[in-house]
Amino acid sequence: MSRDGAPRRHAERAAQFMPFAALTGYYDLVRERERVTEPRREPSEEEAARISAELAAVHKGWLVRVTHYEHDAYVTTEGIVTGMDPVARELTVVRRRIRFDDIWSVRPIP
């Protein structure tokens, strides 16, 4: 019940249990420090051909898992392909633009 005697709405009750973030940005900083950096791998001719074939097979609207280089480490992005720009050499997964040169693998998710 609220102070005026009316029952509380669910959102009001839930708000009292929300965590207090006194150190805004602290947890992002901790996660960033925990991230392991690794050097960019240069693909061999066979690997470059495989990556090129995987990119050629991808179509807009597909659900994919893309492993790519970003900020000193390889990360995996999953989502729907919303754009493919061969001129700019970019693949867009949801809203994230990924340069072709940063891609290590592209796999469709069944």
MOPAC internal coordinates of N, CA, C and O (Angstrom, degrees):
PM7 1SCF
backbone

  N    0.0000 0     0.00 0     0.00 0    0    0    0
  C    1.4369 1     0.00 0     0.00 0    1    0    0
  C    1.5274 1   109.23 1     0.00 0    2    1    0
  O    1.2310 1   121.62 1   -33.99 1    3    2    1
  N    1.3070 1   114.51 1   146.01 1    3    2    1
  C    1.4563 1   119.10 1   177.03 1    5    3    2
  C    1.5226 1   108.74 1   -83.79 1    6    5    3
  O    1.2310 1   120.50 1    -2.80 1    7    6    5
  N    1.3155 1   116.66 1   177.20 1    7    6    5
  C    1.4742 1   120.86 1  -178.04 1    9    7    6
  C    1.5191 1   112.76 1   -63.17 1   10    9    7
  O    1.2310 1   120.74 1   150.92 1   11   10    9
  N    1.3429 1   116.19 1   -29.08 1   11   10    9
  C    1.4689 1   118.40 1  -178.87 1   13   11   10
  C    1.5269 1   111.78 1   -86.99 1   14   13   11
  O    1.2310 1   120.08 1  -175.26 1   15   14   13
  N    1.3465 1   117.44 1     4.74 1   15   14   13
  C    1.4504 1   120.81 1   176.75 1   17   15   14
  C    1.5185 1   114.52 1    93.15 1   18   17   15
  O    1.2310 1   119.77 1   171.85 1   19   18   17
  N    1.3528 1   118.05 1    -8.15 1   19   18   17
  C    1.4607 1   120.86 1   179.54 1   21   19   18
  C    1.5320 1   109.12 1   -81.08 1   22   21   19
  O    1.2310 1   120.26 1   -33.37 1   23   22   21
  N    1.3437 1   117.10 1   146.63 1   23   22   21
  C    1.4632 1   118.58 1   178.88 1   25   23   22
  C    1.5386 1   110.61 1   -64.79 1   26   25   23
  O    1.2310 1   120.57 1   -35.14 1   27   26   25
  N    1.3324 1   116.51 1   144.86 1   27   26   25
  C    1.4679 1   121.21 1   178.77 1   29   27   26
  C    1.5173 1   110.80 1   -77.73 1   30   29   27
  O    1.2310 1   121.99 1   -34.47 1   31   30   29
  N    1.3170 1   113.80 1   145.53 1   31   30   29
  C    1.4652 1   118.65 1   173.84 1   33   31   30
  C    1.5225 1   108.05 1   -75.98 1   34   33   31
  O    1.2310 1   120.96 1   -20.75 1   35   34   33
  N    1.3060 1   115.78 1   159.25 1   35   34   33
  C    1.4707 1   121.35 1  -178.40 1   37   35   34
  C    1.5241 1   111.68 1   -56.64 1   38   37   35
  O    1.2310 1   119.86 1   135.82 1   39   38   37
  N    1.3361 1   117.87 1   -44.18 1   39   38   37
  C    1.4671 1   121.55 1  -178.30 1   41   39   38
  C    1.5290 1   110.81 1   -63.32 1   42   41   39
  O    1.2310 1   120.20 1   143.16 1   43   42   41
  N    1.3081 1   117.23 1   -36.84 1   43   42   41
  C    1.4661 1   120.30 1   178.77 1   45   43   42
  C    1.5181 1   110.78 1   -67.74 1   46   45   43
  O    1.2310 1   120.64 1   139.72 1   47   46   45
  N    1.3351 1   116.39 1   -40.28 1   47   46   45
  C    1.4660 1   119.95 1   178.71 1   49   47   46
  C    1.5216 1   110.04 1   -66.36 1   50   49   47
  O    1.2310 1   120.09 1   138.21 1   51   50   49
  N    1.3305 1   117.43 1   -41.79 1   51   50   49
  C    1.4628 1   121.40 1  -178.31 1   53   51   50
  C    1.5153 1   111.85 1   -66.50 1   54   53   51
  O    1.2310 1   120.15 1   147.00 1   55   54   53
  N    1.3268 1   117.33 1   -33.00 1   55   54   53
  C    1.4648 1   121.18 1  -177.56 1   57   55   54
  C    1.5226 1   112.08 1   -61.37 1   58   57   55
  O    1.2310 1   120.06 1   148.69 1   59   58   57
  N    1.3187 1   117.49 1   -31.31 1   59   58   57
  C    1.4625 1   119.14 1  -178.44 1   61   59   58
  C    1.5213 1   112.12 1   -69.21 1   62   61   59
  O    1.2310 1   120.09 1   161.92 1   63   62   61
  N    1.3309 1   117.44 1   -18.08 1   63   62   61
  C    1.4598 1   121.10 1  -179.66 1   65   63   62
  C    1.5281 1   113.00 1  -100.58 1   66   65   63
  O    1.2310 1   120.03 1  -177.05 1   67   66   65
  N    1.3251 1   117.55 1     2.95 1   67   66   65
  C    1.4588 1   120.53 1   179.40 1   69   67   66
  C    1.5233 1   109.12 1   -68.52 1   70   69   67
  O    1.2310 1   119.84 1   -38.10 1   71   70   69
  N    1.3410 1   117.91 1   141.90 1   71   70   69
  C    1.4616 1   119.53 1  -178.79 1   73   71   70
  C    1.5240 1   111.45 1   -68.02 1   74   73   71
  O    1.2310 1   121.50 1   -30.83 1   75   74   73
  N    1.2938 1   114.73 1   149.17 1   75   74   73
  C    1.4603 1   121.10 1   177.43 1   77   75   74
  C    1.5160 1   107.95 1   -92.63 1   78   77   75
  O    1.2310 1   119.83 1   -56.93 1   79   78   77
  N    1.3257 1   117.93 1   123.07 1   79   78   77
  C    1.4596 1   122.34 1  -178.56 1   81   79   78
  C    1.5255 1   108.98 1  -106.12 1   82   81   79
  O    1.2310 1   121.08 1   -97.66 1   83   82   81
  N    1.3193 1   115.53 1    82.34 1   83   82   81
  C    1.4585 1   119.60 1  -178.96 1   85   83   82
  C    1.5250 1   110.88 1   -69.21 1   86   85   83
  O    1.2310 1   120.40 1   148.96 1   87   86   85
  N    1.3074 1   116.84 1   -31.04 1   87   86   85
  C    1.4586 1   121.52 1  -178.08 1   89   87   86
  C    1.5230 1   109.39 1  -106.22 1   90   89   87
  O    1.2310 1   120.38 1  -102.83 1   91   90   89
  N    1.2954 1   116.88 1    77.17 1   91   90   89
  C    1.4593 1   121.53 1  -178.82 1   93   91   90
  C    1.5179 1   109.86 1   -58.53 1   94   93   91
  O    1.2310 1   121.03 1   -52.68 1   95   94   93
  N    1.3245 1   115.64 1   127.32 1   95   94   93
  C    1.4617 1   120.89 1   179.01 1   97   95   94
  C    1.5157 1   114.01 1    88.24 1   98   97   95
  O    1.2310 1   119.92 1   170.72 1   99   98   97
  N    1.3278 1   117.76 1    -9.28 1   99   98   97
  C    1.4591 1   120.87 1  -178.07 1  101   99   98
  C    1.5230 1   111.89 1   -61.86 1  102  101   99
  O    1.2310 1   120.12 1   133.44 1  103  102  101
  N    1.3266 1   117.38 1   -46.56 1  103  102  101
  C    1.4590 1   120.05 1  -176.86 1  105  103  102
  C    1.5253 1   111.15 1   -68.05 1  106  105  103
  O    1.2310 1   119.89 1   146.72 1  107  106  105
  N    1.3278 1   117.82 1   -33.28 1  107  106  105
  C    1.4665 1   120.23 1   174.78 1  109  107  106
  C    1.5212 1   110.21 1   -63.94 1  110  109  107
  O    1.2310 1   120.36 1   139.18 1  111  110  109
  N    1.3141 1   116.91 1   -40.82 1  111  110  109
  C    1.4553 1   121.34 1   178.51 1  113  111  110
  C    1.5269 1   110.83 1   -64.09 1  114  113  111
  O    1.2310 1   120.07 1   137.62 1  115  114  113
  N    1.3163 1   117.48 1   -42.38 1  115  114  113
  C    1.4672 1   121.40 1   179.04 1  117  115  114
  C    1.5223 1   110.17 1   -63.12 1  118  117  115
  O    1.2310 1   120.14 1   135.27 1  119  118  117
  N    1.3317 1   117.34 1   -44.73 1  119  118  117
  C    1.4740 1   120.26 1   178.52 1  121  119  118
  C    1.5218 1   110.95 1   -62.16 1  122  121  119
  O    1.2310 1   120.17 1   141.11 1  123  122  121
  N    1.3229 1   117.29 1   -38.89 1  123  122  121
  C    1.4569 1   121.32 1   179.16 1  125  123  122
  C    1.5252 1   110.82 1   -64.79 1  126  125  123
  O    1.2310 1   120.15 1   140.81 1  127  126  125
  N    1.3329 1   117.32 1   -39.19 1  127  126  125
  C    1.4669 1   121.09 1  -179.97 1  129  127  126
  C    1.5266 1   110.55 1   -69.18 1  130  129  127
  O    1.2310 1   119.93 1   149.32 1  131  130  129
  N    1.3384 1   117.74 1   -30.68 1  131  130  129
  C    1.4590 1   121.36 1  -179.15 1  133  131  130
  C    1.5237 1   112.53 1   -77.04 1  134  133  131
  O    1.2310 1   120.40 1   161.43 1  135  134  133
  N    1.3179 1   116.85 1   -18.57 1  135  134  133
  C    1.4580 1   121.02 1  -176.56 1  137  135  134
  C    1.5197 1   110.37 1   -65.81 1  138  137  135
  O    1.2310 1   121.11 1   -46.73 1  139  138  137
  N    1.3202 1   115.49 1   133.27 1  139  138  137
  C    1.4556 1   121.23 1   179.99 1  141  139  138
  C    1.5218 1   108.28 1   -89.20 1  142  141  139
  O    1.2310 1   120.83 1   -52.57 1  143  142  141
  N    1.3241 1   116.02 1   127.43 1  143  142  141
  C    1.4603 1   119.25 1   177.61 1  145  143  142
  C    1.5163 1   109.07 1   -89.94 1  146  145  143
  O    1.2310 1   121.27 1   -28.16 1  147  146  145
  N    1.3052 1   115.17 1   151.84 1  147  146  145
  C    1.4598 1   120.65 1   177.95 1  149  147  146
  C    1.5239 1   108.62 1  -147.90 1  150  149  147
  O    1.2310 1   120.74 1   -29.98 1  151  150  149
  N    1.3093 1   116.19 1   150.02 1  151  150  149
  C    1.4668 1   118.70 1  -179.36 1  153  151  150
  C    1.5231 1   111.10 1   -72.24 1  154  153  151
  O    1.2310 1   121.46 1   -25.18 1  155  154  153
  N    1.3196 1   114.81 1   154.82 1  155  154  153
  C    1.4673 1   120.96 1   177.15 1  157  155  154
  C    1.5288 1   108.38 1   -69.62 1  158  157  155
  O    1.2310 1   120.99 1   -44.34 1  159  158  157
  N    1.3295 1   115.71 1   135.66 1  159  158  157
  C    1.4689 1   121.48 1   177.28 1  161  159  158
  C    1.5215 1   109.09 1   -90.28 1  162  161  159
  O    1.2310 1   120.70 1   -44.36 1  163  162  161
  N    1.2926 1   116.27 1   135.64 1  163  162  161
  C    1.4651 1   120.75 1   173.65 1  165  163  162
  C    1.5244 1   107.74 1   -90.60 1  166  165  163
  O    1.2310 1   119.71 1   -59.26 1  167  166  165
  N    1.3296 1   118.16 1   120.74 1  167  166  165
  C    1.4711 1   119.64 1  -178.38 1  169  167  166
  C    1.5336 1   111.63 1   -70.74 1  170  169  167
  O    1.2310 1   121.55 1   -36.24 1  171  170  169
  N    1.3164 1   114.64 1   143.76 1  171  170  169
  C    1.4674 1   119.90 1   173.82 1  173  171  170
  C    1.5266 1   107.78 1   -71.86 1  174  173  171
  O    1.2310 1   120.04 1    -4.23 1  175  174  173
  N    1.3055 1   117.52 1   175.77 1  175  174  173
  C    1.4673 1   120.41 1   178.73 1  177  175  174
  C    1.5234 1   111.08 1   -61.15 1  178  177  175
  O    1.2310 1   120.39 1   140.57 1  179  178  177
  N    1.3378 1   116.86 1   -39.43 1  179  178  177
  C    1.4571 1   120.97 1   179.41 1  181  179  178
  C    1.5299 1   110.87 1   -66.31 1  182  181  179
  O    1.2310 1   120.90 1   136.76 1  183  182  181
  N    1.3381 1   115.88 1   -43.24 1  183  182  181
  C    1.4652 1   119.65 1   179.31 1  185  183  182
  C    1.5319 1   111.02 1   -66.50 1  186  185  183
  O    1.2310 1   120.26 1   140.76 1  187  186  185
  N    1.3206 1   117.11 1   -39.24 1  187  186  185
  C    1.4698 1   120.81 1   178.06 1  189  187  186
  C    1.5251 1   110.53 1   -63.34 1  190  189  187
  O    1.2310 1   120.42 1   140.45 1  191  190  189
  N    1.3324 1   116.80 1   -39.55 1  191  190  189
  C    1.4699 1   120.75 1   177.92 1  193  191  190
  C    1.5250 1   110.42 1   -66.01 1  194  193  191
  O    1.2310 1   120.22 1   140.71 1  195  194  193
  N    1.3391 1   117.18 1   -39.29 1  195  194  193
  C    1.4685 1   121.22 1   178.56 1  197  195  194
  C    1.5261 1   110.11 1   -63.94 1  198  197  195
  O    1.2310 1   120.41 1   133.15 1  199  198  197
  N    1.3371 1   116.81 1   -46.85 1  199  198  197
  C    1.4658 1   120.95 1   179.88 1  201  199  198
  C    1.5235 1   110.36 1   -61.03 1  202  201  199
  O    1.2310 1   120.56 1   137.30 1  203  202  201
  N    1.3138 1   116.54 1   -42.70 1  203  202  201
  C    1.4646 1   121.04 1   179.23 1  205  203  202
  C    1.5274 1   110.97 1   -62.11 1  206  205  203
  O    1.2310 1   120.31 1   137.18 1  207  206  205
  N    1.3337 1   117.01 1   -42.82 1  207  206  205
  C    1.4706 1   120.86 1   178.69 1  209  207  206
  C    1.5246 1   111.34 1   -65.32 1  210  209  207
  O    1.2310 1   120.43 1   140.80 1  211  210  209
  N    1.3396 1   116.79 1   -39.20 1  211  210  209
  C    1.4631 1   120.11 1   178.25 1  213  211  210
  C    1.5274 1   110.69 1   -64.36 1  214  213  211
  O    1.2310 1   120.37 1   137.97 1  215  214  213
  N    1.3216 1   116.90 1   -42.03 1  215  214  213
  C    1.4702 1   120.41 1   178.08 1  217  215  214
  C    1.5234 1   111.51 1   -65.08 1  218  217  215
  O    1.2310 1   120.50 1   141.04 1  219  218  217
  N    1.3276 1   116.65 1   -38.96 1  219  218  217
  C    1.4702 1   120.51 1  -179.24 1  221  219  218
  C    1.5297 1   111.29 1   -65.91 1  222  221  219
  O    1.2310 1   120.46 1   152.29 1  223  222  221
  N    1.3275 1   116.74 1   -27.71 1  223  222  221
  C    1.4648 1   120.69 1  -177.26 1  225  223  222
  C    1.5280 1   112.72 1   -83.94 1  226  225  223
  O    1.2310 1   119.97 1   163.30 1  227  226  225
  N    1.3246 1   117.66 1   -16.70 1  227  226  225
  C    1.4713 1   121.93 1  -176.07 1  229  227  226
  C    1.5225 1   110.35 1   -75.01 1  230  229  227
  O    1.2310 1   120.97 1   -41.02 1  231  230  229
  N    1.3301 1   115.75 1   138.98 1  231  230  229
  C    1.4674 1   121.72 1   178.06 1  233  231  230
  C    1.5211 1   110.02 1  -126.06 1  234  233  231
  O    1.2310 1   121.09 1   -28.19 1  235  234  233
  N    1.3010 1   115.51 1   151.81 1  235  234  233
  C    1.4565 1   121.82 1   177.18 1  237  235  234
  C    1.5314 1   108.97 1   -58.07 1  238  237  235
  O    1.2310 1   120.85 1   -44.16 1  239  238  237
  N    1.3171 1   115.98 1   135.84 1  239  238  237
  C    1.4599 1   120.95 1  -179.90 1  241  239  238
  C    1.5201 1   113.53 1    96.59 1  242  241  239
  O    1.2310 1   119.90 1   169.02 1  243  242  241
  N    1.3214 1   117.79 1   -10.98 1  243  242  241
  C    1.4641 1   120.94 1   178.68 1  245  243  242
  C    1.5189 1   110.48 1   -75.50 1  246  245  243
  O    1.2310 1   120.92 1   -32.07 1  247  246  245
  N    1.3177 1   115.85 1   147.93 1  247  246  245
  C    1.4501 1   122.58 1   171.87 1  249  247  246
  C    1.5291 1   106.20 1   -90.78 1  250  249  247
  O    1.2310 1   120.35 1   -58.12 1  251  250  249
  N    1.3462 1   116.93 1   121.88 1  251  250  249
  C    1.4643 1   120.49 1  -174.45 1  253  251  250
  C    1.5221 1   111.56 1  -132.27 1  254  253  251
  O    1.2310 1   121.92 1   -17.33 1  255  254  253
  N    1.3303 1   113.93 1   162.67 1  255  254  253
  C    1.4633 1   123.12 1   172.16 1  257  255  254
  C    1.5265 1   105.59 1  -120.18 1  258  257  255
  O    1.2310 1   120.35 1   -63.91 1  259  258  257
  N    1.3314 1   116.93 1   116.09 1  259  258  257
  C    1.4582 1   122.23 1  -176.56 1  261  259  258
  C    1.5246 1   109.16 1  -114.05 1  262  261  259
  O    1.2310 1   120.74 1   -55.73 1  263  262  261
  N    1.3245 1   116.19 1   124.27 1  263  262  261
  C    1.4574 1   121.14 1   172.59 1  265  263  262
  C    1.5149 1   106.88 1   -98.44 1  266  265  263
  O    1.2310 1   120.72 1   -56.00 1  267  266  265
  N    1.3285 1   116.23 1   124.00 1  267  266  265
  C    1.4620 1   119.93 1  -175.14 1  269  267  266
  C    1.5225 1   110.71 1  -147.67 1  270  269  267
  O    1.2310 1   121.38 1   -17.88 1  271  270  269
  N    1.3246 1   114.96 1   162.12 1  271  270  269
  C    1.4578 1   122.12 1  -178.78 1  273  271  270
  C    1.5179 1   109.38 1   -88.36 1  274  273  271
  O    1.2310 1   121.18 1   -50.32 1  275  274  273
  N    1.3448 1   115.34 1   129.68 1  275  274  273
  C    1.4629 1   120.21 1  -179.09 1  277  275  274
  C    1.5209 1   109.22 1  -152.17 1  278  277  275
  O    1.2310 1   120.26 1   -57.12 1  279  278  277
  N    1.3124 1   117.10 1   122.88 1  279  278  277
  C    1.4723 1   122.62 1   176.28 1  281  279  278
  C    1.5293 1   112.94 1    52.46 1  282  281  279
  O    1.2310 1   120.21 1  -124.40 1  283  282  281
  N    1.3106 1   117.21 1    55.60 1  283  282  281
  C    1.4707 1   123.37 1   174.49 1  285  283  282
  C    1.5257 1   115.49 1    70.83 1  286  285  283
  O    1.2310 1   119.38 1  -160.83 1  287  286  285
  N    1.3188 1   118.79 1    19.17 1  287  286  285
  C    1.4644 1   120.91 1   177.92 1  289  287  286
  C    1.5242 1   109.92 1  -158.62 1  290  289  287
  O    1.2310 1   120.94 1   -21.18 1  291  290  289
  N    1.3277 1   115.81 1   158.82 1  291  290  289
  C    1.4603 1   120.98 1   174.43 1  293  291  290
  C    1.5272 1   108.29 1   -88.59 1  294  293  291
  O    1.2310 1   121.14 1   -47.83 1  295  294  293
  N    1.3192 1   115.43 1   132.17 1  295  294  293
  C    1.4588 1   122.18 1   178.73 1  297  295  294
  C    1.5230 1   108.78 1  -127.14 1  298  297  295
  O    1.2310 1   121.01 1   -18.69 1  299  298  297
  N    1.3109 1   115.67 1   161.31 1  299  298  297
  C    1.4577 1   121.08 1   178.09 1  301  299  298
  C    1.5197 1   108.59 1  -115.76 1  302  301  299
  O    1.2310 1   121.19 1   -50.85 1  303  302  301
  N    1.3269 1   115.33 1   129.15 1  303  302  301
  C    1.4532 1   122.40 1   178.18 1  305  303  302
  C    1.5187 1   108.04 1  -116.11 1  306  305  303
  O    1.2310 1   120.24 1   -48.76 1  307  306  305
  N    1.3150 1   117.14 1   131.24 1  307  306  305
  C    1.4528 1   122.04 1   176.58 1  309  307  306
  C    1.5183 1   108.89 1  -117.79 1  310  309  307
  O    1.2310 1   121.06 1   -38.52 1  311  310  309
  N    1.3359 1   115.57 1   141.48 1  311  310  309
  C    1.4470 1   119.46 1   177.14 1  313  311  310
  C    1.5086 1   111.60 1   163.48 1  314  313  311
  O    1.2310 1   121.28 1     6.96 1  315  314  313
  N    1.3102 1   115.15 1  -173.04 1  315  314  313
  C    1.4643 1   121.94 1  -178.20 1  317  315  314
  C    1.5192 1   109.48 1   -90.35 1  318  317  315
  O    1.2310 1   121.13 1   -45.10 1  319  318  317
  N    1.3206 1   115.44 1   134.90 1  319  318  317
  C    1.4553 1   120.88 1   176.79 1  321  319  318
  C    1.5191 1   107.72 1   -70.43 1  322  321  319
  O    1.2310 1   120.86 1   -61.57 1  323  322  321
  N    1.3296 1   115.96 1   118.43 1  323  322  321
  C    1.4579 1   120.47 1  -179.81 1  325  323  322
  C    1.5214 1   112.04 1  -106.86 1  326  325  323
  O    1.2310 1   120.64 1   171.82 1  327  326  325
  N    1.3318 1   116.39 1    -8.18 1  327  326  325
  C    1.4583 1   118.90 1   178.35 1  329  327  326
  C    1.5066 1   112.27 1  -168.88 1  330  329  327
  O    1.2310 1   121.57 1   -28.85 1  331  330  329
  N    1.3229 1   114.60 1   151.15 1  331  330  329
  C    1.4609 1   122.01 1   176.80 1  333  331  330
  C    1.5215 1   105.48 1  -141.32 1  334  333  331
  O    1.2310 1   120.37 1   -63.41 1  335  334  333
  N    1.3254 1   116.90 1   116.59 1  335  334  333
  C    1.4585 1   121.49 1  -177.39 1  337  335  334
  C    1.5209 1   109.55 1  -119.94 1  338  337  335
  O    1.2310 1   120.41 1   -83.64 1  339  338  337
  N    1.3462 1   116.83 1    96.36 1  339  338  337
  C    1.4650 1   119.12 1  -178.94 1  341  339  338
  C    1.5244 1   113.13 1   -67.77 1  342  341  339
  O    1.2310 1   119.71 1   154.48 1  343  342  341
  N    1.3247 1   118.15 1   -25.52 1  343  342  341
  C    1.4648 1   120.64 1   179.29 1  345  343  342
  C    1.5319 1   109.82 1   -71.40 1  346  345  343
  O    1.2310 1   120.19 1   131.41 1  347  346  345
  N    1.3353 1   117.25 1   -48.59 1  347  346  345
  C    1.4640 1   121.71 1   177.93 1  349  347  346
  C    1.5233 1   111.06 1   -80.07 1  350  349  347
  O    1.2310 1   120.41 1   169.97 1  351  350  349
  N    1.3240 1   116.83 1   -10.03 1  351  350  349
  C    1.4721 1   124.19 1  -178.98 1  353  351  350
  C    1.5332 1   110.48 1    57.49 1  354  353  351
  O    1.2310 1   122.02 1  -125.81 1  355  354  353
  N    1.3617 1   113.73 1    54.19 1  355  354  353
  C    1.4579 1   120.57 1   179.67 1  357  355  354
  C    1.5260 1   111.34 1  -135.23 1  358  357  355
  O    1.2310 1   121.65 1   -38.05 1  359  358  357
  N    1.3128 1   114.45 1   141.95 1  359  358  357
  C    1.4614 1   122.73 1   172.58 1  361  359  358
  C    1.5267 1   105.55 1  -109.73 1  362  361  359
  O    1.2310 1   119.96 1   -47.04 1  363  362  361
  N    1.3283 1   117.67 1   132.96 1  363  362  361
  C    1.4614 1   120.94 1   178.36 1  365  363  362
  C    1.5240 1   108.28 1  -110.76 1  366  365  363
  O    1.2310 1   121.28 1   -58.43 1  367  366  365
  N    1.3237 1   115.16 1   121.57 1  367  366  365
  C    1.4592 1   122.13 1   176.56 1  369  367  366
  C    1.5204 1   105.66 1  -112.67 1  370  369  367
  O    1.2310 1   121.31 1   -66.58 1  371  370  369
  N    1.3258 1   115.09 1   113.42 1  371  370  369
  C    1.4537 1   124.59 1  -170.64 1  373  371  370
  C    1.5254 1   106.52 1    57.35 1  374  373  371
  O    1.2310 1   118.79 1    75.45 1  375  374  373
  N    1.3218 1   119.91 1  -104.55 1  375  374  373
  C    1.4708 1   121.30 1   178.32 1  377  375  374
  C    1.5260 1   112.23 1  -114.92 1  378  377  375
  O    1.2310 1   120.33 1   179.52 1  379  378  377
  N    1.3066 1   116.97 1    -0.48 1  379  378  377
  C    1.4665 1   121.19 1  -176.79 1  381  379  378
  C    1.5202 1   110.11 1   -89.09 1  382  381  379
  O    1.2310 1   121.14 1   -58.46 1  383  382  381
  N    1.3281 1   115.43 1   121.54 1  383  382  381
  C    1.4611 1   120.88 1   176.78 1  385  383  382
  C    1.5177 1   109.25 1   -89.31 1  386  385  383
  O    1.2310 1   121.08 1   -49.80 1  387  386  385
  N    1.3265 1   115.53 1   130.20 1  387  386  385
  C    1.4522 1   121.16 1  -178.74 1  389  387  386
  C    1.5236 1   108.42 1  -124.41 1  390  389  387
  O    1.2310 1   120.99 1   -58.34 1  391  390  389
  N    1.3140 1   115.71 1   121.66 1  391  390  389
  C    1.4696 1   119.99 1   179.38 1  393  391  390
  C    1.5278 1   109.83 1   -68.14 1  394  393  391
  O    1.2310 1   120.57 1   -38.27 1  395  394  393
  N    1.3333 1   116.52 1   141.73 1  395  394  393
  C    1.4549 1   120.91 1   178.68 1  397  395  394
  C    1.5319 1   110.58 1   -55.76 1  398  397  395
  O    1.2310 1   120.29 1   140.74 1  399  398  397
  N    1.3253 1   117.05 1   -39.26 1  399  398  397
  C    1.4693 1   121.19 1  -177.49 1  401  399  398
  C    1.5241 1   112.89 1   -65.91 1  402  401  399
  O    1.2310 1   119.83 1   160.99 1  403  402  401
  N    1.3345 1   117.93 1   -19.01 1  403  402  401
  C    1.4623 1   121.65 1  -179.79 1  405  403  402
  C    1.5301 1   112.74 1   -91.99 1  406  405  403
  O    1.2310 1   119.97 1   171.11 1  407  406  405
  N    1.3246 1   117.66 1    -8.89 1  407  406  405
  C    1.4686 1   121.64 1  -174.76 1  409  407  406
  C    1.5265 1   110.71 1   -81.44 1  410  409  407
  O    1.2310 1   121.58 1   -46.63 1  411  410  409
  N    1.3353 1   114.58 1   133.37 1  411  410  409
  C    1.4582 1   120.56 1   174.92 1  413  411  410
  C    1.5365 1   110.51 1  -104.75 1  414  413  411
  O    1.2310 1   120.18 1   144.98 1  415  414  413
  N    1.3198 1   117.26 1   -35.02 1  415  414  413
  C    1.4644 1   120.00 1   175.73 1  417  415  414
  C    1.5164 1   110.23 1  -157.73 1  418  417  415
  O    1.2310 1   121.34 1   -28.14 1  419  418  417
  N    1.3350 1   115.05 1   151.86 1  419  418  417
  C    1.4626 1   123.01 1   176.54 1  421  419  418
  C    1.5166 1   106.47 1  -133.76 1  422  421  419
  O    1.2310 1   120.43 1   -61.73 1  423  422  421
  N    1.3109 1   116.78 1   118.27 1  423  422  421
  C    1.4633 1   121.24 1  -178.53 1  425  423  422
  C    1.5298 1   109.27 1  -125.94 1  426  425  423
  O    1.2310 1   120.08 1   -47.33 1  427  426  425
  N    1.3147 1   117.44 1   132.67 1  427  426  425
  C    1.4674 1   118.90 1   172.95 1  429  427  426
  C    1.5277 1   110.30 1   -69.79 1  430  429  427
  O    1.2310 1   120.55 1   -35.48 1  431  430  429
  N    1.3006 1   116.55 1   144.52 1  431  430  429
  C    1.4592 1   121.63 1   177.03 1  433  431  430
  C    1.5309 1   106.36 1  -101.26 1  434  433  431
  O    1.2310 1   120.66 1   -60.07 1  435  434  433
  N    1.3244 1   116.34 1   119.93 1  435  434  433
  C    1.4705 1   118.99 1  -178.59 1  437  435  434
  C    1.5075 1   113.14 1   -69.02 1  438  437  435
  O    1.2310 1   120.10 1   180.00 1  439  438  437

